[in-house]
Amino acid sequence: MTDRSAPSATGGGLPPHADLNLLRTFLAVYRAGSFTAAAPGLALSQPTVTAQIRTLEQQTGRALFTRLPRGAEPTPYAHELAGRVAAPLDALAAVGDSGSAAAPVRLAGPSELLCVRVLPALAPLVAGGVRLRMAQGLPEPLLEELRAGRHDLVITTRRPRGRTLASAPLADEEYLLVAAPVWAERVAGADDLGAALRGVPMVTYAEDLPILRRYWRTVFGRQLAADAAVTVPNLYAVLSAVNSGAGCSVLPRSLCREYLDDGRLVLLHSPAEPPLNTLFLVERPGAGTNPDVRRVRDRLRDAARAW
């Protein structure tokens, strides 16, 4: 934005009477990772956000951001400034919101996980007055939407890149090779299960059989040479098709546990180290000023210990 070598009349510090609106805009851009993403949450246009950042840079005599093809990279001084102003500005925002009901918590993640794990875990909070707005999607789009301020929390199988989003491991999801009993009987006792399964139809949510291929590679140590017999929109539909006898598939334990417990599905293989997907809980910077976001975050961390 401004010349990094510009001299500073204040020694790189804040001007004596720093404008809180400029600092709020700075913090929003710092947390969102771009001028465009910060603008909607500030109820400002992108040019106005740009102008306010330039004004603050002029007042401090220091560059705050470096423009990138996608977003804005904070300078070392911006990291320092954010560390100084974030807590006071968040505290002021919390005081301003203290007389009104907490905003709904916007939570997003994989649809199957939200239904099977997350909603049951959060039901007591909802009964206590917490409001939820939930959305489903794939990891990268959800993380982009989080950066843009559309979500408060996202559960994803990918740790976000960069330092603008705080994330922590939530749980490990185990993946299992399953089929209906009619197919399990046909491959029972096979010396080479991977080879025996060539005659079993494969059910998947994508033509390239991503989870099945990963299972074959990590468990059987070979590439899966098969085409999908049935492709369906999501893992719920995979579960339904496999339960109906359409073939075999690899599913997260949380989704098929009840089917295995009552015998509707059969576990075809029990490797010493089954494939795992690590789930991460990612929080939008500043979202924690909403006390209900903190309640949801803490409740998910507690519940995940039993997943």
Backbone torsions as a table, in degrees:
resi	resn	phi	psi	omega
1	MET	NA	-68.7	178.4
2	THR	-107.3	170.5	-179.8
3	ASP	-67.7	123.7	-178.0
4	ARG	-62.7	-23.7	-177.0
5	SER	-90.0	4.2	-177.5
6	ALA	-60.4	134.6	179.3
7	PRO	-69.2	155.5	-178.7
8	SER	-119.3	119.9	178.4
9	ALA	-71.7	-15.2	-176.9
10	THR	-110.1	8.5	179.8
11	GLY	70.3	24.8	178.2
12	GLY	85.4	3.5	-179.8
13	GLY	-92.6	-172.2	178.1
14	LEU	-78.3	148.3	173.3
15	PRO	-63.0	158.5	-174.7
16	PRO	-55.3	-37.0	-179.2
17	HIS	-124.8	70.7	-176.9
18	ALA	-62.7	136.6	179.3
19	ASP	-76.2	119.9	-178.1
20	LEU	-61.8	-34.4	179.6
21	ASN	-63.7	-39.4	177.5
22	LEU	-65.9	-39.9	179.4
23	LEU	-67.4	-37.8	177.1
24	ARG	-63.3	-42.1	178.1
25	THR	-63.5	-44.7	177.4
26	PHE	-56.6	-48.3	-176.7
27	LEU	-64.7	-37.1	178.4
28	ALA	-64.5	-43.2	177.8
29	VAL	-66.3	-42.3	179.2
30	TYR	-58.5	-42.6	-176.8
31	ARG	-78.6	-35.4	-177.7
32	ALA	-79.4	-25.8	179.4
33	GLY	87.5	0.5	176.8
34	SER	-161.8	157.8	177.3
35	PHE	-68.6	-41.6	-177.7
36	THR	-64.6	-43.3	-178.0
37	ALA	-68.2	-30.9	-177.8
38	ALA	-76.7	-27.3	-171.4
39	ALA	-58.8	-46.9	-177.1
40	PRO	-60.7	-41.1	-179.5
41	GLY	-67.4	-21.3	178.4
42	LEU	-93.8	-6.2	-174.8
43	ALA	59.0	39.3	179.0
44	LEU	-126.3	159.6	172.5
45	SER	-79.6	159.0	179.6
46	GLN	-62.2	-40.8	176.2
47	PRO	-61.4	-35.2	177.9
48	THR	-66.2	-41.4	176.8
49	VAL	-59.8	-45.9	178.9
50	THR	-59.4	-44.5	-179.4
51	ALA	-63.4	-39.6	-179.5
52	GLN	-67.9	-37.7	177.6
53	ILE	-65.3	-41.5	178.0
54	ARG	-62.1	-39.7	178.2
55	THR	-62.5	-44.2	179.8
56	LEU	-65.2	-38.1	177.4
57	GLU	-63.1	-39.2	177.9
58	GLN	-65.6	-38.6	-179.1
59	GLN	-69.7	-36.8	-178.8
60	THR	-88.2	-20.9	-176.1
61	GLY	73.1	19.0	-177.4
62	ARG	-133.6	144.9	173.0
63	ALA	-70.8	141.4	-178.8
64	LEU	-109.2	-35.1	-176.1
65	PHE	-139.7	149.1	171.0
66	THR	-109.0	124.2	-179.6
67	ARG	-66.7	134.6	176.0
68	LEU	-121.8	165.0	176.8
69	PRO	-55.3	-34.6	177.4
70	ARG	-130.4	93.0	174.7
71	GLY	105.7	-162.6	-177.6
72	ALA	-140.3	130.0	-178.5
73	GLU	-94.3	122.1	178.2
74	PRO	-64.5	142.2	174.2
75	THR	-78.9	166.9	176.1
76	PRO	-55.2	-37.9	178.5
77	TYR	-65.9	-35.5	178.3
78	ALA	-63.4	-40.2	177.1
79	HIS	-61.5	-41.9	178.9
80	GLU	-64.4	-45.2	-178.7
81	LEU	-64.2	-42.1	178.9
82	ALA	-61.1	-39.3	178.0
83	GLY	-63.7	-28.6	-178.6
84	ARG	-83.6	-34.6	-171.0
85	VAL	-103.3	-16.5	-172.8
86	ALA	-60.5	-52.1	-176.6
87	ALA	-61.8	-47.8	178.3
88	PRO	-61.8	-40.7	-179.7
89	LEU	-68.4	-39.0	177.2
90	ASP	-64.7	-37.9	178.5
91	ALA	-65.2	-41.0	177.2
92	LEU	-63.4	-40.9	178.8
93	ALA	-63.9	-38.8	179.4
94	ALA	-66.3	-38.4	177.4
95	VAL	-63.9	-40.5	-179.6
96	GLY	-66.0	-27.7	-178.6
97	ASP	-94.7	-1.6	-170.6
98	SER	-66.4	-24.5	-177.6
99	GLY	-88.4	-0.9	-178.5
100	SER	-121.8	164.4	179.2
101	ALA	-66.5	147.1	179.4
102	ALA	-62.8	144.6	178.5
103	ALA	-68.0	154.9	175.5
104	PRO	-58.2	147.1	178.0
105	VAL	-87.8	123.7	-178.1
106	ARG	-98.2	109.6	-172.9
107	LEU	-121.9	137.0	-179.3
108	ALA	-137.4	157.6	179.3
109	GLY	173.6	-170.1	177.2
110	PRO	-64.3	137.6	-173.5
111	SER	-59.7	-43.1	-176.8
112	GLU	-64.6	-41.2	-180.0
113	LEU	-66.2	-41.3	179.1
114	LEU	-58.7	-42.3	-176.4
115	CYS	-75.8	-42.7	-172.2
116	VAL	-83.0	-37.2	-173.2
117	ARG	-111.3	-50.1	-167.2
118	VAL	-73.0	-50.7	-178.1
119	LEU	-59.7	-45.1	176.1
120	PRO	-60.3	-36.6	-179.0
121	ALA	-68.2	-32.9	-174.7
122	LEU	-94.1	-5.5	-178.1
123	ALA	-53.9	-42.5	178.4
124	PRO	-61.7	-34.8	177.9
125	LEU	-67.4	-39.4	177.9
126	VAL	-63.1	-41.9	177.4
127	ALA	-61.8	-25.9	179.7
128	GLY	-89.9	3.9	174.9
129	GLY	111.9	-6.3	178.2
130	VAL	-71.5	134.4	178.2
131	ARG	-103.7	137.7	-177.3
132	LEU	-120.5	143.1	170.2
133	ARG	-128.7	108.7	-170.6
134	MET	-109.6	146.4	179.2
135	ALA	-139.3	152.5	-179.6
136	GLN	-116.6	159.9	178.6
137	GLY	166.9	-177.7	178.8
138	LEU	-87.7	158.8	-171.9
139	PRO	-55.1	-54.8	-173.5
140	GLU	-63.5	-46.7	176.6
141	PRO	-60.3	-38.9	-179.8
142	LEU	-65.6	-39.0	179.1
143	LEU	-67.4	-37.0	176.1
144	GLU	-63.9	-41.2	178.3
145	GLU	-66.4	-34.1	176.2
146	LEU	-63.8	-44.8	177.8
147	ARG	-60.6	-33.1	-179.5
148	ALA	-82.1	-1.4	176.4
149	GLY	89.7	10.8	-177.1
150	ARG	-81.4	-20.1	179.5
151	HIS	-128.8	156.1	172.9
152	ASP	-94.9	-40.3	-178.1
153	LEU	-135.2	142.9	175.7
154	VAL	-134.5	133.8	171.7
155	ILE	-99.9	125.1	-174.0
156	THR	-142.8	158.6	176.7
157	THR	-92.1	5.1	179.1
158	ARG	-127.4	131.6	175.1
159	ARG	-73.6	130.1	-178.5
160	PRO	-66.9	147.0	177.4
161	ARG	-82.5	156.9	177.4
162	GLY	85.6	-178.5	-174.9
163	ARG	-111.0	1.3	-174.5
164	THR	-80.8	-19.7	-179.3
165	LEU	-114.6	126.6	177.6
166	ALA	-84.5	131.2	179.9
167	SER	-139.2	154.8	177.6
168	ALA	-147.6	142.8	176.3
169	PRO	-58.1	136.4	-178.7
170	LEU	-105.3	-49.1	-178.4
171	ALA	-166.2	162.2	172.4
172	ASP	-103.7	127.2	179.9
173	GLU	-99.9	121.1	-178.8
174	GLU	-87.6	138.5	-179.6
175	TYR	-109.3	135.4	-172.0
176	LEU	-123.5	143.1	174.4
177	LEU	-89.7	115.7	-171.9
178	VAL	-134.1	160.7	175.0
179	ALA	-158.9	167.2	173.5
180	ALA	-70.6	157.4	-177.3
181	PRO	-53.7	-35.5	-177.2
182	VAL	-61.3	-35.7	177.4
183	TRP	-82.8	-34.3	179.0
184	ALA	-61.1	-37.2	179.8
185	GLU	-64.3	-33.1	-176.4
186	ARG	-71.4	-27.4	-177.2
187	VAL	-108.1	0.7	-178.1
188	ALA	-60.4	133.8	176.6
189	GLY	80.7	3.8	-179.1
190	ALA	-66.7	136.5	178.2
191	ASP	-67.8	-35.5	179.8
192	ASP	-122.3	92.5	-175.7
193	LEU	-62.9	-40.2	-179.9
194	GLY	-57.4	-42.3	178.3
195	ALA	-70.3	-39.4	-179.3
196	ALA	-63.2	-30.4	-177.2
197	LEU	-76.7	-4.3	177.0
198	ARG	-62.3	-25.5	179.7
199	GLY	-91.0	4.1	-179.3
200	VAL	-103.9	128.1	179.0
201	PRO	-59.2	143.2	179.8
202	MET	-102.0	130.0	179.4
203	VAL	-109.9	132.3	-174.9
204	THR	-152.3	167.9	177.9
205	TYR	-99.7	0.0	179.9
206	ALA	-150.4	146.3	-174.4
207	GLU	-59.3	-30.7	-177.4
208	ASP	-86.2	7.8	175.6
209	LEU	48.7	56.3	-170.3
210	PRO	-60.1	-47.4	-177.5
211	ILE	-71.8	-39.8	178.1
212	LEU	-62.6	-43.4	179.8
213	ARG	-63.5	-40.6	178.3
214	ARG	-63.3	-40.5	-180.0
215	TYR	-62.1	-47.8	-178.6
216	TRP	-61.1	-41.0	-177.4
217	ARG	-67.9	-44.0	-174.0
218	THR	-85.3	-30.8	-176.3
219	VAL	-96.6	-47.6	-177.9
220	PHE	-92.0	-11.3	178.4
221	GLY	68.1	31.2	179.5
222	ARG	-149.1	164.6	175.7
223	GLN	-79.5	143.5	177.2
224	LEU	-81.5	115.5	178.5
225	ALA	-101.3	80.7	-178.3
226	ALA	-158.2	155.7	173.7
227	ASP	-106.4	156.1	177.7
228	ALA	-68.5	132.9	173.0
229	ALA	-83.6	-37.2	-179.7
230	VAL	-137.1	128.7	171.1
231	THR	-116.3	135.9	-175.3
232	VAL	-134.3	168.6	-171.3
233	PRO	-70.2	-29.5	-173.0
234	ASN	-156.7	178.5	-176.8
235	LEU	-69.4	-29.1	174.4
236	TYR	-59.8	-43.1	179.3
237	ALA	-69.1	-34.4	174.2
238	VAL	-60.4	-46.7	178.7
239	LEU	-58.3	-44.8	-179.1
240	SER	-63.2	-43.3	-178.8
241	ALA	-66.1	-44.6	179.7
242	VAL	-65.1	-41.9	178.0
243	ASN	-61.6	-30.3	-179.8
244	SER	-81.5	-3.9	177.8
245	GLY	95.9	15.6	-177.1
246	ALA	-74.1	-17.8	-179.2
247	GLY	155.8	-152.0	-179.3
248	CYS	-118.7	165.9	175.8
249	SER	-164.3	176.4	174.4
250	VAL	-113.2	126.6	-174.6
251	LEU	-134.0	152.5	174.1
252	PRO	-65.5	141.7	-178.1
253	ARG	-56.6	-39.2	-177.4
254	SER	-59.7	-29.4	-176.8
255	LEU	-82.5	-31.8	-173.7
256	CYS	-113.1	7.7	-175.5
257	ARG	-57.3	-48.4	-177.6
258	GLU	-63.1	-35.5	179.5
259	TYR	-68.1	-36.1	176.4
260	LEU	-71.2	-39.7	-177.8
261	ASP	-63.1	-37.3	-177.7
262	ASP	-99.5	8.8	172.7
263	GLY	85.4	3.0	177.9
264	ARG	-68.7	-30.2	173.5
265	LEU	-122.7	157.5	-180.0
266	VAL	-124.3	136.2	175.1
267	LEU	-76.9	119.0	-175.3
268	LEU	-81.9	-23.9	-173.9
269	HIS	-153.3	142.3	178.5
270	SER	-125.5	78.9	-179.6
271	PRO	-69.0	156.0	179.4
272	ALA	-62.6	-34.9	179.5
273	GLU	-130.3	87.6	179.7
274	PRO	-68.3	153.6	178.1
275	PRO	-60.0	141.6	179.7
276	LEU	-125.1	146.5	168.0
277	ASN	-116.4	124.5	176.8
278	THR	-84.3	128.3	176.2
279	LEU	-93.4	135.2	178.5
280	PHE	-115.5	141.5	173.7
281	LEU	-102.9	118.7	-175.8
282	VAL	-113.6	133.6	-176.5
283	GLU	-116.9	134.8	175.9
284	ARG	-67.5	132.7	177.7
285	PRO	-55.7	131.0	-179.8
286	GLY	89.1	-12.2	-178.3
287	ALA	-64.3	-26.8	-177.5
288	GLY	-68.1	-7.7	174.6
289	THR	-68.9	-19.4	172.4
290	ASN	-83.7	115.9	-176.5
291	PRO	-61.5	-27.9	179.4
292	ASP	-72.0	-29.2	173.3
293	VAL	-63.4	-42.2	178.4
294	ARG	-63.5	-39.8	178.9
295	ARG	-63.7	-45.4	179.5
296	VAL	-63.6	-44.7	179.5
297	ARG	-59.0	-47.7	-178.1
298	ASP	-67.6	-38.2	179.3
299	ARG	-65.6	-40.7	178.3
300	LEU	-64.1	-40.4	179.0
301	ARG	-64.3	-39.5	178.3
302	ASP	-67.0	-46.2	-176.8
303	ALA	-66.1	-33.0	-175.3
304	ALA	-64.7	-20.5	179.0
305	ARG	-63.0	-24.4	-178.8
306	ALA	-101.2	1.8	-178.1
307	TRP	-75.9	NA	NA
